[in-house]
């Protein structure tokens, strides 16, 4: 394989709404560059980028795949990113190492939620954007409507480069607005160039003027020429498009059909000629203490790489995908992991095309590769020859859709934990905990499809079948009234017996746990038995008297009792304290406490009413609303019972079509309403009987 310099490399993330045709677009590029000899389709499960069993089964991308395209003496690393919202972690990984984003839009559906999210994610990553309007061959595709919606949504920086020629409702070719030529395609997708037909001259001029308007924004000289009515030459237009893409001041729009190869060659021309090389942004973000700083990118500097993705392959082992951030790396180097402090030998370097591995000796700054079996290296790690260099990590969204993992076979707990540990390495949006209080293994994901994929991977990769059920809620109990009770433990079995007698006063305490006091007068209970009494109450508090939940905010005062000089001992007084607890708490107006969380929801203005209504339905209280820095977005803050929020990620997605996002954090415990408490107690009793 030829070696490519930094200037020849392009790293482009293909993003957009699910089913817009991203994977098909990669297939077309690979086929036209003769990297493959057949054109795969997601429906047939034979594409280069959707090679995982889960992707083939579901007919959608689950993981970001890499496919290098070799075109016009350039190496274009395409990152084929899932469009489904559950796999947003893959988008975060791709955006961290991409140098530009190509947002694929369905020519029939137009701007969708995934389009807007992709724009936002690329904007936050600070990388240039472009649009490819796909499926132009669909009879229902409407380029003018889709283009207009793109401009309305994203501004006049959005400019047309390649537009369709439509006769009736059929696309018969395309207009290249840079060189003002027409392109037509034969049945095999081979293009031929010709002058623009007279009947399309008007539409060409109309869209050409939009292009020039956008181009004029890139420099003062071009702005003057545009407003003076002077012609902007072909050379000036090409240079302006290149400069505008690199700086992000232009967002070019291309169109075509991936399945018919329409517009694909021109798109690859543009990627090779006009899209930025990895060194174009000059600097790279690093972590310096608690701050984020920047360092210059130096293709001839000290070698450094950043691991942006990990896969636990059952056959290959751990696969670490990386971008060379500085200098050049080769297979004889030894670099230090700046996160773990371990030293790693770079024995084998690979370039990936889907799942196909091609070994190489070296990779230049900006290139993307893979190494296997780096035992001490994980996602977000920096391997570098410079000890002061640690690249800024990928920030993954938190997952709030939580389910309990129940093994279908007894004794599979260890296999499940091992499997999930491997999946956690490759998917940083998964959360896992073994909750000792509820005695459940809990897993959290971005959505129901995400969790379903995790279950399938546990079965297929690690041979363990599980079911997902609703997680138990960690309720608490407390008391509201003061009571005086006594507990007496007396046992005589021959020889020395057992005797413990306490009189206690229970009430609601200010501290979260047990507030234990002693007001015994006259030595009726010797001081050396006080710790045993306290221990007895603490053990008893693990199970409340209503539904068996732990008791909190309990004050217990030992004020009297009696003892036997021979038969009294610590165990006797511990048991006596427990008897007093069991006698007293049912009389002290015990109540159920439920966890209350602080909810923050970010949504478009138009959806505020639905969000507020949804909070009310789950017994929540809206605390306030504030406008955010994003145009047309509001932040709603509320307090909600945690028990009602189990399926909120699915509910919010349904309400906002995926545009909303939220966080939920435990805040405090609060008394549950009587009808809710009654239901909790009934369920606890039914479970105990089972």
N, C-alpha and C positions, 0 to 999 in steps of 0.2 A: 504494500500500500504506500502511495506517495505521501511524503511528509508535507504538512500544510503550515504556513507561517500564521502568525496572529492576524495579519492584514487580510488573509484569505478566508478566515473563519467567520461564520455567521451563526449565532445561536438564537433560534426563533421558536417561541412557544405558540403552538396552535391552540387557541382557547375559544370559548363560546358556548352557547346553549347546547344541551344534549341533543344529539341526532341532527345537528346542523351540517354534518359531513366532514368533520375534521380528519377522521381516520381514512375516509375515502380519498381525501385530498393528498394525504401522505402516500397512499397506494398509487395514485396517479403519478406523483413525482418519482417514486421508485421505479415504476414501470417505464416511464419515458426516459429515465436515465440508465435503463437496462440493469438496474440493481435487482430486479425480479423479472421473470419471464411470463408471469400471469398476473391478472388484475384481481385481487381478492376483494371480498365484500364482507362487512360485519355480519350480514344476515347469514352468509354461508360459513362464518366462523373460520375463514382462511386468510385473514389479513396479517401483515407483518407485525403490526403494533398491538393488536388485540390477540395475544398468544396464550394468555393465562386461561386455565380451564374455566374459571368463573366468568371471564369475559366472553368466551366462546358460548357458554351456556346461556348467558343473559343477553348477548347481542349488544353489549355496551362496554365502553372503556371504564376500567376500574383503577388502573394504575398508569402513571405517566410512562410512556415508552419513547425511546430515542431512535431516530432514523437519520443517519447522515446522507445528505443528497450532494452528489458531486456534479457541479454544473459550472461551466465557464471559468474553469480554473479556481473555483471556490468550493469550500466544504461548508455546506449549510446543515448544521445540526438541528433537525426538527424535533421538538419536544411535543409529542402528541398527548395532550392533557385531557383527562376526563371532563365532560361537561355536566355530569349529574351532580347535584348540590351536595350529596352525601360524601363526595370524595374531594372536598375543598382542600384537604391537606396536600393532595397531589398538586393542586394549583399553586399553593404556597411554595412548594419545593421548586417547581418549574420557574416561577417568577423570580426566585432568588438567583438563578444562574442564567436566565435568558437575557439577551441584550435587546430584544424587541418582541412584541406580541402581535401575532396575526389573529384577529378576531373573525371567526368564520360565522357568517349569518345565512340563515335559510332564506332563499329568494322568495319563498311564498309566505313564510311566517313573519319575516322582518325582525325588528328589534324585539327581543324577548328578555326575560329576567336574566338568563345566562349571559346575554350580550352586555347588559348594564353592569352585571357583577364582574365580568371579564375586564371591562373598561376600568372599573373602579380598582380592581386588583393590580392591573398594569400601571395605573396612575400612582397607586401607593408604592409600587416597586420602583417608580421613576424611570420606566423604560418607554421607548417610542411605541406607537400603536399604528396598525393599519387594518383595513377591513377587506375580506374576500366574501363577496355575495355569491353563494353557491347555489346549485340547482336551478340555474337559469333556463334549463331545458324543460322545467316543469311548466305545463300550460297555464298554471295559476300563478306563476312567478310574476311579480310586478316590480321591475327595477325602479321606476320613478317614485313609487310610493315608499319603497324601502330606503332609497337614497335620501328622500326628503325627511323621513323619520330619523335617519342617522344624523343629518345636519341639524334638525330641530333639537335632538337630544344632546349632541356632543359639540355643536358649534361650527363656525365657518372654516375652522382648520380642516374639517372633513372635506376632501376634494376628490372629484372623479378622475380616474386615470384611464380605465377601460370600461366602456359601457356597451350594452347590447343594441343591435339594430333589430327592431321588432317590426314584422310585417304581419298585419292582422293581430293574431295572438301568438305568433311563432317567432322565435329568435332565429334570424338567418345569418348572423355574423356579429362582429363587435367593432367598436370604434376606438382606436388608440388616440387619445386626446393630446398626447405629447407630440407625436409626429404627424397627427391628423391623417392617418391612413385607416383603411378598413381591413378587418381580418375575417376570413371565412374558413370553415373547416370541412374536410371531407368526412366520409363515414368512419374512418379510422382515427379521426381527431388530428389529422395533419393540417397545419394552417397555410393559408396563402394570403399575401398582402396585396392590396390594390388601392387606387384612389377612392375617396369617399363618394358613393353614389349621390347624385344630385338630390334625390328625395330625402336623404339623411343629412344633407348639409346644414339645414336649419337646427336640428337637434344637436348636431356636433358643435355648432357655434354656441348654442345655449349652454351646454355643459362645459365647453372649452372656456367660456367666460367665467364660470364658477371656479375652474382650475386656476385660471389666471388671477382671480380675486384672492384665492388662498395663497398662491405663489407670491403675490405682491406683499403679503404679510412678512415674508422671510427677510427682506432687506429694504432699506430706504430707497436705493436706486430703482429697484423693481417697482416699488410703490409709486414713485414719480412717473415712471414710464407707463404704468397701468392707468393712472389718473389722467395722464396727458394723451392717452389714446395711442401711444406708440406700441409697435409690435414687440413682444417678448420672443426672442429667437428660440429655436429648438435647443441650442446649446445652453442658453440661459435657463430654459425650463428644466432640462435634465439636471443641471447643477443645482437649481433651486429645490427640486424634488428631493435630491440626495441630501442636501443640507437640511431641508425641512424635516425629513424623516429622522436624521441623526439627532437633531436638536429637539425633536418632538413637537415642533411648531406646525408641522403638516401631518395630516392623517389621511394617507391615500386610500382610495377605494378601488378595488379590482373586482371583476365578476367573471363568471364562467360556470362550467359544470365539471366537477371532478370525475364523474363516471364517463363523460364523453371527451375528456381532455381539453375542453374549451378554456382558453385563457391560462392554462397551466404553464406553458413554456414562457409566456410573457411574465407571469408571476415569478418564476424561477429567475428570469433575467433580472427582474427588479430586486429580488432578494440578494442576488450575487453582486449587482452593480450599485444599488442605492441603500441597502440596509447597513446598519453600523457593525463594524468589527468590535470585538470585545474590548479593545483599548480606546474606543471612541469616547467613552465616558470619563476617561483620564484617571479617576480615582475609584477606590473600592472601600466600602465601610468595614471598620474593624472595631473591636471592643477594647477600650482603654480604661481600665479601672471600672468605674460605674458609668462611664460615658461612652457614647458612640462617636468615633473619630473617623478620619479618612486618611488613606495612604495612596500615593501614586501607583498606578499599574505599570510595571516595568517588565516587558517581555524578555529583557536580557538580565533581569535581576535575580535575586535569590529565589530558588524554587519554593512554591507553596501551593497547596491545593485545599479545596473545601469540599467535604462530603455532604451532599445534599439529599441523598436517598440511599436506603438500605433495603435489600431483599434477602429473606432467609429462604434460600432455595434448598429443597430436600435432597437434591443430587449434587449441586455445585457447592453448597454451603452458603456462608455469608457473602453477599455481593455488595460492595461499596461503590456507589456511583459518585463521581466527583467532577469538579471543574478546576482546571489549572488556573489559579488566580494570579500567579506571578512567576516569571522565569519559565524555564522548560524542565520537564521531568523525564527521567528515563528509568529503565528496568534494572539499573545497577545502584540506584540511590538508596540511602537510608535517611528517613525524615522523622522528626520528633512530633508526636501528637501533643499539641499545645493545650489540649483539654485534659487528657489523662496523664500526661508526662511520660507515656510509654514511647519506645522507639519502634518504628515499623519499617521493614524492608520492602521496597517496591519490586518484588520479583517478577510479576507478570502484569502487564498492562493490556487492556482490551478496549477496542472500539465496538460498541454494541449497535446492531441493526435489529430492532425488536429483541428477540431472544438469541439471535446469532452473534457469536463472539469472534472477533478477529484480533489476534494478538499483534501488538505493535511494540517497537523498541522505545519510542519516545513520543511525547505529546507537547505541543507548543502552548504558550500562554493563551488562555481563552478556550482551549479545546475541552471536550467532555469525554470522559472515559470511565472504565470500571476496573476495580481490583477485587479479587476474591480472597476470602480467609484472612482478613485483617481482624484478628481476634479482639484487639483492644481499641478499635475505632468504630464510632457510631455516627449516625446522622448529626449534623451540625458541628462535627469535629474539624479542626484545622491541622493539617500535616505540613510542617514548614521547617526550613533550615534557619529561620529567624525566630529566636525565642520570644521576641516582643510582639509577634504577629498572631492575632487570633481574630478570625473573620466574624462579622456580625451574624448571629444565628438566625435561622428561620423561626418566625413566631407563628405557632400553630393555634388555630381557634380551639376553644375549650368545647368539650362534648357534654351535653346535658341529658341526652336520652339514655336513661339508665335502666338496665334489666338485671334480674338475678339469673345466674347460670346454674342450671340443674343437670347433673350428669344422668344420662339414661342408663348407664351401667354402674354398679357399685364399685368403689375403689378407683374410679377414674380421676379423682381430684388432682393427683399429682401430674397425670398426663395433661389435664386441662391447664394447670398452672404453667407447665413447661411450654405448651403450645401457645398460650397467650403471651408468655414472656417473649417468644420468638416474634409473634405478630406485633408486639409493642415496639420491637426494634425497627420494624419497617413502616409502621403507621403510628405517627406521634399524636394523632387525634384520638386514639383509643385510650380510655382510662380504665384501670382495673384495681379493685381492692377486695381483700378478704375481710369482711366485716365481722368482727368477733361478737359484737352485740346482737346482731340479727342472725348470726351464724350462716351468712350467705356469701357466695362469691358474686361480686357485682361488676358488671362491665358497662361502659358508657360509650356511645358512638354518636355520629352526626345525624343519623336518621335510621329508619327501619331497614332500608336496603343495606346500609353500612353494617348494621348488626347481623343481618341475614348472611352477608358475605363472610363475616367473621365466623359464624356458626358453620358455614360450608367449609371454610378453610380448616377449622379445627377437625372436622370429620375427614376431609380428603388428604390433608397433609400429616395430621398427627393421630389419626385413627381413633378419635374419641367423639361420640355423639352427645350433644347437649340440647336441652330445651331452654328457652328464655321465658321467664315468668316475671310478674310484677314484683318489684322489690318491697320488702317490708319497711315500714316507717319506724324510725326510732322515737317512739313516744316516751313520755315521762309521766310520773305521778307525783302529786304533792298533797298536803293537807291545808285546810283553811281555818280550822278551829283548834282551840287548846283543849286537851283532855288529860285527866289524871288517871293512871292505871297502875296495877301492880302485876308482877310476874313472879311466880314461885316454882322453882324446879326442885323436886324432892324425890329421891330414889333410894330405897334400902334393899339390898340384895344379899345381906350377910356380910360381915366384915365392915370395912369402912364404906359409907354410902355417899350420896351426892346431895348437897343442899345449897341452894342459892335463892335469895329473895330480894327483889328490888321494887321500889316504888318510884315511878317516873312520870314526868310531865312532858307531853309532846305538843309542839306548836310549830307554826310556820316560821322558818328561819330566813334570815337575810342572805346568808352565804349559799352558794350553789349546791354544796354537798351537805354534810352533817356538821351542825354546831353542837358539840357535846359539852355540857357543863355539869359540875358536881356541887350540890349544896347540902350534902349530908352533914348533920350535926351530931356530935356525940359518939362517932365511931360505930354507928349501927351497921355500916358497910365499910370494912377496912379498905384503906387507900390502895392496897396492892391488887384489889379486885376491880378497880375502876377501869384499867385498860381492857380487861376482859368484857366488861359491860359495853364499852365503846365498840369493841370489835364485834360483839354480837349484833349491835344495832347496824353497824356498817354492812355486815353480811346479809342481814335481813332486808336492808334497803335495796339490794340488788333485785328484789321482786316485790312490786307493789301489791296492794290488797284488792285492787279493782280488776286489772287485766294482766298483772305480772310484769309491768314495765318498771324500770329502775325509779326509785323515789329520790327527789331532789328537794333542796331548800327545807330541810328538816332540822328542827331544834329539839334536842332531847336533854332534859335535866334530871339527873339522878338525885333525889332529895331524901330518900329514906330506904329502909330495908332491914334485913336481919341476916345473921350468919350462924354457922355452927362451927365451934372450935376444931372439930375433927373432920366433919363431912364436907365442909365448904372448900371449894377449889375454883380455879379459873374457868374450867369447862362448865361448872354448875352455874356460875354467874353469867357466863355467855349465853347459856340456854335460857336462863331466867329473863335476860334482856330481850331475847327473841320472843318469848311468851308475852312479855309486856307489849312489844311491838305489834304482834298479831292481835292482841286484845284491844289496843288503843287506837290504831290507825283507822279501822272501820268506823269508829265513833267520832273521828276528827274531821268529818266532811271531806273525804278524799276526792280529788278531781284528776281528770286526765289533762295533761299538757301536750300540745302539739307543736312541732317545730314551725317557726315562721321565718320566711326568707325575704331578702331584699331583691326585688326584681327590677332590672333595667332593660327596657325594650327600645331599640332604635328602628323607627318605621317612617315611611313616607307620610307627609301631611294628610293625604287623602284617606289614610287607614287608621287615624287616631281613634275615631268613634268605635271601630270594631275592636281595637285593642282594649279600650276602656271598658266596653261591654263585656269582653272576655275576662277581664280582671274581676269584674263584679260577679260573674257566673261562678268563679272559683273561690268566692268568699273573701276576695282580696280588697285592699283599700288603695286607691290611687293617691300618691303623695304630691305629685306635681308633674309638669311638662315643661321642657325647655327646648329651644331651637338649637340644633347642632351646627357645626361648621360646614356641613354638607348642605347644599341647596335642596330645599324642599323636604328636609328630614327633621323629625322631632324625637326627643328622648322622653319616654314615659317612665317614671319611677313609681313603684308600688310595693306594698307589703302583701305577701300571699302565704297561705298555708302550704308547706312543702309537699304534703300528701296529695294536694290537688294538681301538682305540677309534673307528674310522672310523664305525661304525653304532651307536654306543652311544646316541645320542638316540632312535633307533627302538626299541632294545632296552629302554631304561629306560621308555619310554612304554608298551610292551607289558606289562612287569612290573607297573607301578604304575597302569595305566589313565590315565596323564596326571597323577597326583598328585605324582610325583617330579620333582625338578629337580637340576641338577648344574653344577659348574664343573670345568674341566680346564686345568691350566697346565703348561707344560714345566718340568721341574726339573733334569734332568741326563742325561748319557749313561752307559750301563752295558753291559757285555759281554753280547752275546746268547747264549743257550744254543746248544750245538753244532748241534742239529737245526734250530733257527731260522736260524742263520747259514748252514748249508748250503743251505737253501731260498732265502735272500736272494741268495746267490752264484749259484745256478742261474738264478734269475729275471733277474739282472743280465746274465749271459752270454747268455741267450736273447734278451733285448732288444737287446744289442749286435750279435748275429748278424742280427736282423731289420733 
